[in-house]
């Protein structure tokens, strides 16, 4: 159930619609908690999750904030639960942890200004791709050549190189101050394309490796189970 509080609650947040850090009013709230027991119910941890919608007084747009905390993580001084806040809307962060921190921070910085300044967002996207190319040891004098080099090496799939020329042109236009309109649709397309590249380069190998490990464990468990059932009670293998 979503709760609309009669008491006005405010929270200072950065609005990533207009880039102002301001005191926003909470206009909706939803919370949930669950407990997990350990050692035969002798020990338990309670996990709390809250979702809040805040209204920016500057641009009149909303921010969706998720807050998580649990009884295992407390402040050393006052023993209060330590909250972790994540902005779910507008999208300003990457969920995957396989991306190097400098690449992740650069892309998230671009995401945070996508609704404020399209040109700077385009520059941020270009910088992110440059960082990714450097991290992967790409060769070439331009971003386009570096991305093509990664494609030739198999780090990127060939189909992605068809879009790199678009990013090259847009990145150059943004960096050199050319007069060009960066529409919301164009910026979103650039962001999605960069997201796909980062996911393919950094996250997909980890995901495939984890799936392979799970399959290997399942196969080994199945073989062990079949081997155990092939023995009779005397320990002799059945024919």
Residue frames relative to the residue before (quaternion, step in Angstrom):
aa qw qx qy qz dx dy dz
X 1.0000 0.0000 0.0000 0.0000 0.00 0.00 0.00
X 0.3296 -0.7294 0.5668 0.1953 3.56 -0.94 0.89
X 0.2200 -0.7934 0.5593 0.0963 3.56 -0.80 1.03
X 0.1609 -0.7436 0.6419 0.0952 3.55 -0.88 0.96
X 0.2751 -0.8167 0.4883 0.1374 3.56 -0.22 1.27
X 0.4132 -0.6870 0.5397 0.2569 3.56 -1.01 0.86
X 0.6556 0.4603 -0.3000 0.5181 3.55 1.17 -0.61
X 0.3910 -0.7332 0.5044 0.2347 3.57 -0.77 0.99
X 0.0841 -0.7893 0.6082 -0.0049 3.55 -0.77 1.13
X 0.1198 -0.8064 0.5786 0.0256 3.55 -0.90 0.97
X 0.0392 -0.7799 0.6247 0.0043 3.53 -1.21 0.61
X 0.3744 -0.7254 0.5311 0.2269 3.59 -0.88 0.96
X 0.1071 0.7913 -0.5867 0.1347 3.56 -0.65 1.20
X 0.4486 -0.6184 0.5529 0.3327 3.53 -1.31 0.28
X 0.2741 -0.7474 0.5822 0.1654 3.58 -0.80 1.01
X 0.2178 -0.8077 0.5373 0.1074 3.56 -0.55 1.16
X 0.4828 0.5854 -0.4682 0.4528 3.52 1.25 0.58
X 0.8203 0.1641 -0.0543 0.5452 3.57 0.93 -0.93
X 0.4563 -0.7314 0.3994 0.3119 3.61 1.37 0.02
X 0.5071 0.6302 -0.4372 0.3931 3.61 1.19 0.37
X 0.2790 -0.7074 0.6199 0.1937 3.54 -1.10 0.76
X 0.1755 0.8130 -0.5174 0.2012 3.53 -0.37 1.24
X 0.5610 -0.5815 0.4683 0.3576 3.53 -1.30 0.23
X 0.1162 -0.8223 0.5565 0.0253 3.57 -0.47 1.22
X 0.3944 -0.7127 0.5327 0.2297 3.53 -1.16 0.68
X 0.4184 -0.6920 0.5331 0.2489 3.55 -0.97 0.94
X 0.1073 -0.8188 0.5628 0.0354 3.58 -0.76 1.05
X 0.7903 0.0590 -0.0689 0.6060 3.61 1.27 -0.12
X 0.0483 -0.8012 0.5962 -0.0165 3.56 -1.14 0.71
X 0.0434 0.7622 -0.6450 0.0341 3.55 -1.12 0.79
X 0.0047 0.8136 -0.5813 0.0110 3.60 -0.92 0.84
X 0.0688 -0.7751 0.6279 0.0116 3.51 -1.30 0.51
X 0.0067 -0.7922 0.6100 0.0178 3.59 -1.10 0.62
X 0.0102 -0.7788 0.6271 -0.0020 3.54 -1.22 0.57
X 0.2825 -0.7645 0.5621 0.1408 3.55 -1.15 0.70
X 0.1569 -0.7670 0.6170 0.0802 3.53 -1.17 0.73
X 0.2515 -0.8007 0.5337 0.1038 3.56 -0.74 1.12
X 0.1300 -0.7791 0.6114 0.0481 3.53 -1.21 0.68
X 0.8332 0.2035 -0.1550 0.4903 3.57 -1.32 0.41
X 0.7148 -0.4716 0.2656 0.4428 3.54 0.73 1.09
X 0.6857 -0.5140 0.2615 0.4441 3.56 0.96 0.98
X 0.4481 0.6889 -0.4619 0.3335 3.59 1.20 0.35
X 0.7872 0.1607 -0.0651 0.5919 3.54 1.20 -0.48
X 0.0125 0.8184 -0.5730 0.0422 3.59 -0.89 0.89
X 0.1971 -0.7420 0.6293 0.1203 3.54 -1.27 0.55
X 0.2126 -0.7718 0.5885 0.1129 3.57 -0.91 0.93
X 0.1830 -0.7858 0.5873 0.0646 3.55 -0.85 1.06
X 0.1347 -0.7943 0.5912 0.0386 3.57 -0.86 1.04
X 0.0240 -0.7782 0.6276 0.0026 3.56 -1.04 0.83
X 0.0404 -0.7961 0.6037 -0.0104 3.55 -0.89 0.98
X 0.1241 -0.7580 0.6356 0.0776 3.54 -1.15 0.74
X 0.0082 -0.8115 0.5827 -0.0427 3.57 -0.76 1.06
X 0.2286 -0.7421 0.6147 0.1385 3.54 -1.09 0.77
X 0.0886 -0.8067 0.5843 0.0053 3.56 -0.74 1.12
X 0.3024 -0.7583 0.5590 0.1454 3.55 -1.08 0.85
X 0.3442 -0.7401 0.5448 0.1921 3.55 -0.81 1.06
X 0.3664 -0.7540 0.5000 0.2176 3.62 -0.72 1.00
X 0.6169 0.5677 -0.3398 0.4262 3.60 1.25 -0.31
X 0.8312 0.1705 -0.0575 0.5260 3.58 0.71 -1.10
X 0.4125 -0.7458 0.4378 0.2863 3.59 1.33 -0.07
X 0.5024 0.6001 -0.4546 0.4252 3.59 1.13 0.69
X 0.4283 -0.7260 0.4868 0.2294 3.57 -1.22 0.47
X 0.2087 -0.7376 0.6304 0.1226 3.52 -1.34 0.51
X 0.2194 -0.7636 0.5942 0.1254 3.58 -0.91 0.94
X 0.0873 -0.8189 0.5669 -0.0172 3.55 -0.55 1.24
X 0.1554 -0.7675 0.6170 0.0775 3.57 -0.94 0.96
X 0.0744 -0.7969 0.5995 0.0095 3.58 -0.85 1.01
X 0.0494 -0.7963 0.6029 0.0043 3.57 -0.83 1.00
X 0.1112 0.7652 -0.6291 0.0801 3.55 -1.17 0.67
X 0.0898 -0.7908 0.6030 0.0548 3.56 -1.24 0.38
X 0.6349 -0.5859 0.3670 0.3448 3.54 -1.24 0.52
X 0.5873 0.5793 -0.3682 0.4287 3.58 1.28 -0.10
X 0.7370 0.3527 -0.2010 0.5404 3.59 1.18 -0.55
X 0.1129 0.8086 -0.5585 0.1466 3.56 -0.33 1.29
X 0.5756 -0.5762 0.4597 0.3539 3.54 -1.25 0.50
X 0.5006 -0.6895 0.4360 0.2896 3.59 -0.86 0.95
X 0.7118 0.4675 -0.2637 0.4531 3.59 1.09 -0.65
X 0.8286 0.1902 -0.0965 0.5177 3.60 0.65 -1.05
X 0.4284 -0.7425 0.4212 0.2963 3.59 1.35 0.01
X 0.3867 0.7065 -0.4986 0.3205 3.59 1.19 0.41
X 0.5765 -0.5676 0.4527 0.3748 3.57 -1.22 0.48
X 0.3604 -0.7352 0.5362 0.2051 3.58 -0.96 0.89
X 0.2241 -0.8094 0.5280 0.1261 3.62 -0.49 1.14
X 0.1879 -0.7351 0.6376 0.1332 3.55 -1.27 0.54
X 0.1597 -0.8188 0.5491 0.0506 3.57 -0.60 1.18
X 0.0225 -0.7852 0.6186 -0.0187 3.55 -1.01 0.89
X 0.3124 -0.7357 0.5701 0.1899 3.58 -0.84 0.98
X 0.2213 -0.7982 0.5517 0.0970 3.56 -0.60 1.18
X 0.7883 0.0305 -0.0123 0.6145 3.56 1.15 -0.61
X 0.4860 -0.2695 -0.8217 0.1266 1.51 -1.63 1.89
X 0.6163 -0.5761 0.3942 0.3644 3.56 -1.21 0.57
X 0.0879 0.8169 -0.5606 0.1038 3.59 -0.50 1.18
X 0.7507 0.3358 -0.2085 0.5293 3.61 1.18 0.24
X 0.3942 -0.6750 0.5705 0.2521 3.52 -1.37 0.32
X 0.4010 -0.7412 0.4887 0.2257 3.55 -0.90 0.92
X 0.6550 0.5482 -0.3185 0.4111 3.55 1.07 -0.73
X 0.3231 -0.7747 0.5208 0.1555 3.56 -1.02 0.85
X 0.5257 0.6636 -0.4089 0.3408 3.60 1.22 -0.07
X 0.5828 0.5880 -0.3672 0.4239 3.58 1.24 -0.31
X 0.5338 -0.6251 0.4534 0.3445 3.64 -0.91 0.83
X 0.6223 -0.6067 0.3500 0.3495 3.55 -1.02 0.85
X 0.6777 0.4957 -0.3169 0.4411 3.61 0.87 -0.86
X 0.6387 0.5068 -0.3191 0.4832 3.59 1.08 -0.73
X 0.6512 0.5240 -0.3012 0.4590 3.56 0.96 -0.92
X 0.6757 0.4977 -0.2967 0.4557 3.58 0.87 -0.94
X 0.6420 0.5285 -0.3225 0.4522 3.58 1.01 -0.80
X 0.6814 0.4820 -0.2910 0.4676 3.58 0.92 -0.91
X 0.6543 0.5066 -0.3170 0.4634 3.58 0.98 -0.81
X 0.6070 0.5424 -0.3520 0.4621 3.59 1.09 -0.65
X 0.6431 0.5073 -0.3141 0.4800 3.58 1.06 -0.77
X 0.6389 0.5346 -0.3251 0.4476 3.58 0.99 -0.81
X 0.6652 0.5429 -0.3068 0.4107 3.57 0.98 -0.84
X 0.7599 0.3421 -0.2079 0.5122 3.60 1.13 -0.47
X 0.3651 0.7647 -0.4780 0.2313 3.59 1.23 0.17
X 0.7148 0.4180 -0.2502 0.5017 3.59 1.12 -0.64
X 0.6584 0.5145 -0.2951 0.4633 3.56 1.30 -0.13
X 0.8025 -0.0711 0.1046 0.5831 3.58 0.82 -1.02
X 0.3260 -0.7955 0.4835 0.1649 3.56 -0.22 1.30
X 0.6329 0.5477 -0.3365 0.4316 3.58 1.00 -0.80
X 0.6771 0.4767 -0.2876 0.4811 3.59 0.90 -0.91
X 0.6073 0.5435 -0.3491 0.4625 3.56 1.10 -0.68
X 0.6438 0.5180 -0.3156 0.4664 3.59 0.98 -0.85
X 0.6353 0.5153 -0.3220 0.4767 3.58 1.01 -0.80
X 0.6521 0.5230 -0.3064 0.4555 3.58 1.00 -0.86
X 0.6363 0.5169 -0.3234 0.4727 3.57 1.03 -0.77
X 0.6405 0.5168 -0.3178 0.4708 3.57 0.96 -0.88
X 0.6515 0.5136 -0.3096 0.4647 3.60 0.94 -0.88
X 0.6247 0.5437 -0.3295 0.4533 3.58 1.02 -0.78
X 0.6824 0.4789 -0.2840 0.4737 3.56 0.90 -0.93
X 0.6037 0.5446 -0.3499 0.4652 3.59 1.09 -0.69
X 0.6541 0.5113 -0.3042 0.4671 3.58 0.97 -0.88
X 0.6436 0.5204 -0.3155 0.4642 3.56 0.99 -0.85
X 0.6506 0.5156 -0.3091 0.4640 3.58 0.97 -0.87
X 0.6511 0.5097 -0.3112 0.4684 3.59 0.96 -0.84
X 0.6507 0.5249 -0.3078 0.4542 3.56 0.98 -0.88
X 0.7393 0.3935 -0.2155 0.5021 3.59 1.07 -0.72
X 0.5139 -0.6952 0.3919 0.3146 3.58 1.28 0.27
X 0.2410 0.7978 -0.5175 0.1940 3.57 1.05 0.72
X 0.2844 -0.7423 0.5843 0.1634 3.56 -1.16 0.70
X 0.5043 0.6395 -0.4779 0.3290 3.55 -1.14 0.65
X 0.4867 -0.6865 0.4652 0.2745 3.55 -1.13 0.66
X 0.7681 0.2785 -0.1558 0.5552 3.59 1.15 -0.58
X 0.6587 -0.4984 0.3781 0.4179 3.56 -1.26 0.33
X 0.6263 0.5484 -0.3354 0.4412 3.56 0.98 -0.83
X 0.6922 0.4695 -0.2794 0.4716 3.59 0.88 -0.93
X 0.6282 0.5288 -0.3366 0.4609 3.58 1.07 -0.67
X 0.6619 0.4866 -0.3043 0.4822 3.58 0.96 -0.84
X 0.6353 0.5169 -0.3248 0.4730 3.57 1.04 -0.76
X 0.6217 0.5405 -0.3338 0.4582 3.57 1.05 -0.75
X 0.6560 0.4952 -0.3080 0.4791 3.58 0.97 -0.83
X 0.6324 0.5214 -0.3287 0.4692 3.56 1.08 -0.69
X 0.6470 0.5158 -0.3111 0.4675 3.59 1.01 -0.85
X 0.6908 0.4682 -0.2692 0.4808 3.59 1.10 -0.70
X 0.5346 -0.6483 0.3966 0.3698 3.59 1.27 -0.16
X 0.4453 0.6814 -0.4648 0.3484 3.59 1.27 0.11
X 0.7516 0.2002 -0.1127 0.6183 3.55 1.15 -0.76
X 0.4878 -0.6433 0.4864 0.3341 3.62 -1.05 0.60
X 0.6250 -0.5815 0.3632 0.3733 3.62 -1.03 0.70
X 0.6180 0.5825 -0.3590 0.3871 3.61 0.97 -0.74
X 0.6297 0.5564 -0.3429 0.4200 3.60 1.09 -0.62
X 0.5919 0.5884 -0.3785 0.4002 3.59 1.11 -0.51
X 0.5537 0.6110 -0.3943 0.4057 3.59 1.20 -0.39
X 0.7144 0.4280 -0.2464 0.4958 3.58 1.17 -0.54
X 0.5340 0.6638 -0.4129 0.3221 3.58 1.14 -0.40
X 0.6006 0.5622 -0.3697 0.4318 3.61 1.09 -0.60
X 0.6139 0.5391 -0.3405 0.4654 3.58 1.10 -0.68
X 0.6747 0.4801 -0.2887 0.4806 3.57 0.91 -0.94
X 0.6121 0.5536 -0.3472 0.4453 3.57 1.06 -0.72
X 0.6859 0.4841 -0.2842 0.4631 3.58 0.85 -0.97
X 0.6801 0.4836 -0.2903 0.4683 3.56 0.91 -0.93
X 0.6494 0.5226 -0.3214 0.4493 3.56 0.97 -0.83
X 0.6579 0.5030 -0.3061 0.4696 3.56 0.96 -0.83
X 0.6433 0.5278 -0.3217 0.4517 3.55 0.98 -0.86
X 0.6700 0.4945 -0.2978 0.4669 3.57 0.97 -0.87
X 0.6994 0.4884 -0.2778 0.4418 3.57 0.89 -0.97
X 0.7446 0.4078 -0.2203 0.4804 3.58 1.06 -0.73
X 0.5296 -0.6818 0.3850 0.3263 3.55 1.26 0.21
X 0.2999 0.7613 -0.5246 0.2352 3.60 1.15 0.48
X 0.4716 -0.6580 0.5039 0.3011 3.56 -1.12 0.65
X 0.2631 0.7470 -0.5611 0.2407 3.55 -0.36 1.23
X 0.4114 -0.7095 0.5187 0.2414 3.55 -1.00 0.85
X 0.1385 -0.7666 0.6232 0.0697 3.55 -0.86 1.00
X 0.1755 -0.8193 0.5404 0.0774 3.56 0.02 1.29
X 0.6615 -0.5027 0.3771 0.4093 3.55 -1.27 0.36
X 0.6506 0.5210 -0.3158 0.4534 3.59 1.00 -0.84
X 0.6548 0.5181 -0.3084 0.4557 3.58 1.00 -0.84
X 0.6538 0.5036 -0.3076 0.4736 3.57 0.95 -0.88
X 0.6485 0.5145 -0.3205 0.4604 3.60 0.94 -0.86
X 0.6397 0.5211 -0.3279 0.4602 3.60 1.01 -0.77
X 0.6471 0.5121 -0.3152 0.4686 3.58 1.00 -0.84
X 0.6507 0.5184 -0.3108 0.4597 3.57 0.99 -0.86
X 0.6613 0.5017 -0.3100 0.4636 3.60 0.91 -0.90
X 0.6440 0.5256 -0.3193 0.4550 3.56 0.97 -0.86
X 0.6707 0.4872 -0.2951 0.4751 3.59 0.92 -0.91
X 0.6149 0.5519 -0.3357 0.4523 3.56 1.05 -0.77
X 0.6492 0.5169 -0.3096 0.4642 3.57 0.97 -0.88
X 0.6465 0.5227 -0.3170 0.4565 3.57 0.95 -0.90
X 0.6864 0.4813 -0.2897 0.4618 3.60 0.81 -1.00
X 0.6466 0.5176 -0.3173 0.4618 3.56 1.00 -0.82
X 0.6646 0.5100 -0.2974 0.4581 3.57 0.96 -0.88
X 0.7152 0.4692 -0.2574 0.4495 3.58 0.89 -0.97
X 0.8242 0.2864 -0.1145 0.4749 3.58 0.81 -1.01
X 0.7816 0.3875 -0.2041 0.4442 3.59 0.78 -0.95
X 0.6293 0.5745 -0.3435 0.3949 3.58 0.97 -0.83
X 0.6499 0.5048 -0.3475 0.4495 3.67 0.84 -0.78
X 0.6522 0.5057 -0.3193 0.4657 3.60 0.99 -0.81
X 0.6463 0.5212 -0.3194 0.4568 3.57 0.99 -0.86
X 0.6669 0.4948 -0.2997 0.4698 3.59 0.94 -0.91
X 0.6326 0.5320 -0.3277 0.4576 3.59 1.05 -0.78
X 0.6591 0.5054 -0.3047 0.4662 3.57 0.98 -0.86
X 0.6363 0.5170 -0.3255 0.4710 3.58 1.02 -0.81
X 0.6364 0.5323 -0.3176 0.4591 3.57 1.03 -0.86
X 0.6503 0.5089 -0.3135 0.4689 3.60 0.99 -0.83
X 0.6514 0.5135 -0.3149 0.4613 3.57 0.98 -0.84
X 0.6513 0.5054 -0.3105 0.4733 3.57 0.98 -0.86
X 0.6420 0.5276 -0.3207 0.4545 3.57 1.01 -0.84
X 0.6538 0.5021 -0.3141 0.4710 3.59 0.97 -0.86
X 0.6492 0.5256 -0.3147 0.4508 3.57 1.01 -0.85
X 0.6585 0.5036 -0.3033 0.4699 3.58 0.98 -0.90
X 0.6621 0.5069 -0.3068 0.4589 3.59 0.92 -0.90
X 0.6464 0.5132 -0.3132 0.4698 3.55 1.02 -0.82
X 0.6487 0.5194 -0.3122 0.4603 3.56 1.01 -0.84
X 0.6512 0.5102 -0.3096 0.4688 3.58 0.98 -0.87
X 0.6504 0.5137 -0.3136 0.4635 3.57 0.98 -0.86
X 0.6572 0.5154 -0.3078 0.4558 3.56 0.99 -0.86
X 0.6648 0.4949 -0.2998 0.4724 3.57 0.95 -0.91
X 0.6422 0.5266 -0.3239 0.4531 3.57 1.05 -0.76
X 0.6550 0.5140 -0.3122 0.4575 3.54 1.05 -0.78
X 0.6916 0.4725 -0.2862 0.4654 3.61 0.94 -0.82
X 0.6169 0.5540 -0.3550 0.4318 3.59 1.22 -0.33
X 0.6381 0.4959 -0.3324 0.4861 3.60 1.27 -0.02
X 0.3724 -0.7094 0.5456 0.2456 3.56 -1.01 0.75
X 0.7415 -0.4293 0.2763 0.4354 3.54 -1.27 0.06
X 0.6606 0.5024 -0.3160 0.4597 3.59 1.15 -0.44
X 0.5505 -0.6338 0.3781 0.3902 3.55 1.34 -0.08
X 0.5534 0.5981 -0.3999 0.4197 3.58 1.28 0.08
X 0.4790 -0.6760 0.4790 0.2901 3.55 -1.00 0.81
X 0.4073 -0.7107 0.5258 0.2291 3.53 -0.98 0.95
X 0.2877 -0.7407 0.5829 0.1699 3.58 -1.12 0.72
